[in-house]
Amino acid sequence: MKIVEAANFSTRRDVETGTKTQRAAVLEILQAVKNEGDAAVLRFTEQFDRITLDGMRVMEEEFRQALDEIDSEVRDAIREAVANIRDYHSRQMRQSWMTTQESGTMLGQLIRPLQRVGLYVPGGTAAYPSSVLMNAIPAQVAGVEEIAVVTPPGKDGAVNPGVLVAAYELGVKEVYKVGGAQAIAALTYGTETIKPVDKIVGPGNIYVALAKREVFGLVDIDMVAGPSEIVVLADSSANPVYVAADLLSQAEHDAMASAVLVTTCRKLAQAVQQEVEQQLAVLPRKEIAEASIREHGAICVVDSVEQGLDVVNRLAPEHLEVMLEDPMAHIGKIKNAGAIFLGPYSSEPVGDYFAGPNHVLPTNGTARFSSPLNVDDFLKKSSLISYSRQDLLAHGAKIIALARQEGLEAHARAIQVRLDNEQK
């Protein structure tokens, strides 16, 4: 890993906009699925995934086969993770409310779940059962009645067993063997097999990201996610073996992933450099992690923890690990981060899989204004207004004045006719 000047370093990457050719390809796929339905989805699946499917929906026997294949220890871990994630998200749920004033006016808010949600689960170089849990559980807690999962088929035409078991444990049986932009199109427009949804969540490759960006407005989306990133803020008390391991835990995701150490200790910086090289040598996904570290990895040596916090807040990382001697003392100074991991035992994978908080997090600096996926993302709010006669008579003239200030005479007259009628 290279040591860089903190003042000039940035993790921002122009990745979500894609190339002109990629955007054109996505638009072509969206239009074809909109016009042709299942036929286009199957055609693109054959073209991009090199597999010819008889049908897209996962059948009951495929769930049973996945349950037979999965290791019992993994299934037990999935069940415990489900309990942790559900407990954490259940604490986020809010209720509808109403308040009545002495004048008789009632104001409030109705909170209702979305009816139907589509969940994209990546395939390709890796399969992610944890994506099923992190996206589906907050939707279930919110009260979403219908969840449809789409995920690319493997070369054998099957879905990764871990993905199917995760869905099965949640009671999600509507799973389709389709990925890429064609899956986003099917969820948006609907086909003969796949009903359209109200919202699409879940990460994917550049074509999935571009498709989600394109259909936003027809459906809601969670975010246009960029490559994964981690920043470790550390002082001399940090263990370089732990730091290097956690940096590589994100680097192995994607060659575009970013792994950054911000430290007050040059000795630690040098030790982490050596550790990263040693640990890289034996990683199964060495080629990917090595490219990530080479192109987007960095070590920033700063003069003080306060300067380090300034760097962290400017980077606004997806994952922030705080490996300081007293991490709790600095929480109040952290302004921008998707998820914050405190202390040497809070390794980033703890949050990815098991602790309970969501691992769908804002990337590419968007933690400045965005939040992790949560129950609110699957709820919609309606305002309630029941205005009393007393308040209309008391405040009608003010409403009329505001409407006429904006040049909207019909708005003003809608109030005036009531005042004229009630004051006869």
N, C-alpha and C positions, 0 to 999 in steps of 0.2 A: 504494500500500500504506500502511496506517496504522501509526503507531508506537504501541505499547502498553506498559503496565507489565508487565515480565517476571514479577513475583511473582503476578499475577492471571491470566496468560494460560494457556489450555489448548487443546489440539487435539482433546480428546475430543468425539465426536459420537454422539448416540443414533440410529444409523442401521440397525443390524442387526435390531432387534426389529420394525420395520415398524409399520404401523397395524393396527387391529383388522380392517379390511376386507381389507387385504393378506394377513394371516395366514389369514383365513377362505377367501380365494380359493385360497391355496396348499393348504390342507387339502382343499378340494374337488377340485382338480386331482390331488393325490396319490391320493385315494380312487378317482377315476374311472379313472385309469391302472391302478391295482391291480386293479380289477374288470373293466375292458374292454380292457386291453392296447393293441394298435396302433390300434384304432378311436378311442380317446380321444386318443392322441398326435396322430393325424392331424387330428382335430377341433380340438384346441387350437392346432395349427400353423396351420390355416386361420383360426381366430379371431384369434390374436395376431400372426401373421406375414403374414397376408393372402396366403397362397399355398396352393394345393391340390396336394399331392404324390401321384404315383402310387406311389412307394416312398420309403423313408427312407434306404436305404443308398447311399452313393456308389459308383458303378460304375467299372470300370477305364477306360472311355473318358473319364470325367470327370477322372480323374487325368492322363490323357494330354493332354487339352485344357488343363489347368492348367499342365502342363509346357511346352506350346507358347506359352502366354500370358505366362508369367513372364519378366522380363528376365534375361538370362544373368548380369549383374553381381549381381543380387539372389540368384540361385540359388547362385552362387559364395560370396557372403557367408554364406548359410545354411549351406553345407557347412563353411565355416571356423568358424562359430559352433558348429556341432555338435561339431567336434573339440575346441574349447576347453571347452565345457560338459561333454563326456564325460570329458575328462582331469581336470577339477576334481573331478567327482563320483566318479570311480574311486578317488580318494584317500580317500574317506569309507568305502569298503566294509570291513566287519569280518568276521571268520571265527568259525565255531563253535569252542568250546574245551572241553577236559576236563582235569582234574587228579586224580591218584591219590595218596592219602595212604598213609603207611606201614602204617596199620591195614587197608588194602584198600578203604576207601571211595573211591568215584569221584564227583566232582561236576563239573558242566559246564553248558554252554549251547549249544543247537542254534539256529542262525540260519537262517531259511528265508524266501524271498520270498513275498509274496502271490501268489495264483494269477491273479487277474483284477482289473484296475483300470479305472475310467471316468474320462475326462479331459474336463472341460467347457472349451470355448474360446468366449469371448464373440463376439458379432456386433453387429449394431445400428449405432451411430454409428462404430465402428471395428472392424477385424478384426485379430487378433493371432497371426500365425505364431509369434512368440516364445513365446507361451503353450504351444504344442505342444512346442517344444524343452525349455522349462524344466520341464514336468511329465512328459513322456514319458521323457526321458533318464535322470533318476535312477531311474525305475521300471525301465528296461531294465538299467541298471548293477546294480540290486538283483537282477535275474533274473526279474522278472515276465514270465510267458509270454504273457498276453493283455492288450492295451490297446485299449479302445474309446473313440473320440473322438466327442463330440456337439457340434454347433455350429449355431446358427440359420441357416436358409437366407436368401439375399438375396431381393429382390423378384422376381428372375428364377427363383427356385427352386434356384439354384446356391450352392455354397460358395465363399468367397473363394479365389482361386487360390493366394495365398501360404500359406494354411492347409493346402491340399491338398499343395503342394510340400513344405512342412516335414514333414508326415506321411509323404509318399513317401520323402523322404531318410532317414527313420528306419526305414523298412520297416513303418510302421503303415498297414495297408490297411483296417482296420475303422473307417469313419467314417460317421456318421449325420447327416442334415440335420434336426436337431431341437434346439430350445433351450428356455429357460425352465424353469419348475418341472416341466413334463411330461417334460423330458429327465432331470431328477434322479429322477423317479418311475420312468421306464423303466429306468434303471440300477439302481435299488434293487430293484424288484419283478420286473423282467423282463417282456418282452412276447413275442408270437409272433416278432418280428424281432430284438429286442435281449435278449441274455442278461444276467442280473443280475451285479453285480460285488461285490467285497469292499470296495472303497474308492473314493470319489469325490473328485477333486482338481480345482482350477482355479477361477478367479474368475468372477463373474457379477453380474447386477443384483440388486436387492433381493429379487425373487421366487426367484431361484436361491439366494441366501443363506438365505432363510427356509426353502426346501425342504430344503437341506442340513442346517440346524439340526434340522428336524423328523425327518429319517430317520436322524440319527446314533443309533447303537445297533443299528439293523438293518444298516447298513454303517458303515464308518469314513469320516471326512472329514478333509481337511487342516486347514481352519480356516474360520471365518465371516469373510470379509475385508470390511473397510470401505473407504471411499474412499482413494485414494493420498495420501501425505503426504511432504514433504521438509522437513528443517531444515538450514540452512547456518549453521555456526559460523565466523565470520570476524573478522579483525582488519584493521588499516589496510593490510596487505600484499595484501589480496584485490583482484582486478579486478572492479569493479562490473558490467561487461558480462557477464562469466562468471557472476557470482552471479545476476543478473537472468534470464539465459537458462536457468539450471538451475532456478530457482524456477518459471519458466513451463513448463518441461518436464513438471512434474507438474500444474500448474494446468490444462493443456489436456486432461488425462484426463477430468475430471468437475467439474461445478459444485460438488460437495461436497468436492473435493480441497483439501488444506491445504498452503500454501507459506509457510515461516517463515524469516526471517533473524534470527539472534542474533549481535550484534556489539558489540565494545568501542569501535567508532569511529563517532561520530555523522556525520562527513563521509561515510563509506561508506554509512551508512543513507540519507542524503539522495540520494547519487548513485544508489543502487540504486532508490530510489523513482522517479527520473526515467527510468532505464533501463527499468524495467518498463513504464512508460507508453509509451515510444517503441517498444519491441519488441512490445507488445500490439497496437499500431495496425496491424501488418502480418502478424499471425498468421492463418492460415486458420481456426483454431478459436478466433477471438477471443472470440466470445460466451461460450463455455464457460469459457475461461481468465479472462476478465474477471469473470465471476460468482464463480469460485473465489477470485480475488485480493480481490475486494470483501468477500465474506462470510467467508472463512476464511484469508485471507492476513494476515500481520503482520510487523512488525519490532520486535524487543526490543533496546534498547540497554542494555548491562550495564557495570558498572564494571571488570570484570576477566575474564580468560579463565576463572578458577576459578568465578566466578559464572555465566558462560556455560555451563560444563560442568554445573553444578548444574541449570540450566534444561533443558539437553539431557537429562540423566538423568531429570528429572521428566516430560518430554514423551515419552520413550521412542519416538523416531520410527522410522517404517518405513525411510526413507533419511536418512542423516546425512552431509553433506559437511563436511569439516574443512578450511577454507581459512585456516589460520593460518601464520605465518611458519615455524614448525617443527612441522608436524602430528604427526610421529612421537613427539615428546616428550610428547604428551598422550594417547596411546592407552590407557595404563594407567588413566586416570581416567574413561574412557567405560564406563559400566556397562550402559546400556540403549539398544540400537539394533539394527534388523534388519540393515542393511548399512551399512558405514562406508567412505566414499570419501575418500581422503587426497590433498590437494594440488590444484593448479589444473587438472591434466590428467585427473583422475579424475571426469569429469562423470558424473552419474547414468545417462544412457543407455548409457555404456560397460558398466555392470553389467546394464542392462535387456536388452541384445542380444548381447554379444560376449565379454566378458572370461572368463566361465566360471562364477562363482558364481551361485546361483539368484536369480531376481528375484521369486519368490513369497515374500513377506515378511510378518511380523506387523504389523498396522496398529492404529490407534486406541489406542495405549498398551500393547498386548499384548506388545511387545518386552521388557517387564519380566519375562516368564516364558515367552516363546515363541521359537522359532528359525525361520530360513528353511527352506523345503522342502528336504529332503535325502534321501539314500539310505535312511537309517534309517526314514523315513516309509513305505517300501515293504517293510520287513522285519518279521518277527515272531520272537519269541524264546521258546524252550521250555527250561525248567530240566531238567537231568539229575541224578538222584539214584540212586546205586547204593550203598546202605549195607551195610557189612560186618557179619558176625556179631560180630566183636570190638567194634565201636563200639556196636552195639545192646546188647550185654551191659554195656558200660561206661557208657552214657549213658541206657539205657532208663528207669531210675528217675527221672531228671531230666525226661524227656519226660512220664512219668506224672504227676509233681508239677505240671507246667505245665498239663496237660489238666484235672486235677481242680481246680486253681485257677480255671479258667474254667467249671467245672461240666459238663464234657463227659466223662462217665464211659465212653461207648463208645469215645472216642478213647483213653482210658487203658487200657481192656481190650484194645484192638487191639495194644498194646505188651505188656501183661502176659501175654497168652496165649503170646506168643513167648518171653518170659523164662522162663515156667514150663516150656515145652517144651524149651528149650535148656539149662536148668539141672538137668534130671532126671538 
